[in-house]
Amino acid sequence: MTTELEATDRKILELLAADGRMSFTDLGKATGLSTSAVHQRVKRLEQRRLILGYGATVNHEEVGLPLTAFISIRPIDPSQPDDSPDRLRAINEIESCWSVAGEESYILKVRVSTPAALEDLLARVRAAANVSTRTTIVLSTPYETRPVVGV
């Protein structure tokens, strides 16, 4: 279901996507609304689930997780239940899991410390979900989690 948005709500979403810590006062200045009006609009956007949360962007290299990889998985037995996300949920190195169309069933975004840690993770993913894997290692990240303009 597509949600209709007023221009002001779109602007608020765009501003918060760029800076989730922006104050209601600063949002008000940028949109021409009072602080209380912005606060009400943000709360309404949260209630409508147009804002799902706020988070910090972590420097993964500095916290010891410099290696990012994408692991495409597909079941070894196509007749098995489609429960890979549930089977893999407890593996902390998995940052994201997307259901995809194509040869694979899911793509996992993972972060680890070393190639050996990735090798260990691959073995755990295969065992936990009974899947075959195809892995792509990220060499560099020119940009990531860019805010969407014109929400």
Residue pairs with C-beta under 8 A, 6 or more apart in sequence:
3 48
3 50
5 13
5 50
5 151
8 31
8 33
8 41
9 41
9 45
9 50
10 150
10 151
11 30
11 31
12 27
12 31
12 38
12 41
12 42
12 45
13 45
13 50
13 51
13 151
14 147
14 148
14 149
14 150
14 151
15 22
15 27
15 30
15 31
16 22
16 27
16 42
16 51
16 54
17 147
17 148
17 151
18 147
20 54
20 55
21 54
24 35
24 36
24 38
24 39
24 42
25 35
27 33
27 38
27 42
28 34
28 35
28 37
28 38
31 38
33 41
42 51
45 51
57 145
60 66
60 68
60 111
64 113
65 111
65 112
65 113
66 113
67 111
67 112
67 113
67 114
67 115
67 117
67 118
67 137
67 138
68 109
68 110
68 111
68 137
68 138
68 141
69 109
69 110
69 112
69 118
69 135
69 136
69 137
69 138
70 107
70 108
70 109
70 110
70 135
70 136
70 138
71 107
71 108
71 110
71 122
71 125
71 133
71 134
71 135
72 100
72 103
72 104
72 106
72 107
72 108
72 133
72 134
72 135
72 136
73 84
73 104
73 105
73 106
73 107
73 108
73 125
73 129
73 131
73 132
73 133
74 103
74 104
74 105
74 131
74 132
75 82
75 84
75 105
75 129
75 130
75 131
75 132
76 130
76 131
76 132
77 130
80 130
82 105
83 129
84 97
84 105
84 106
84 129
84 131
85 97
85 99
85 106
87 128
87 129
87 130
88 94
88 97
88 108
88 125
88 128
88 129
91 121
91 124
91 125
91 128
93 110
93 111
93 112
93 117
93 121
94 108
94 109
94 110
94 125
95 109
95 110
95 111
96 108
96 109
97 106
97 107
97 108
97 109
98 106
98 107
98 108
98 109
99 105
99 106
100 106
100 107
104 134
105 131
108 125
110 118
110 121
112 118
112 121
118 135
118 137
122 133
122 135
125 131
125 133
126 132
126 133
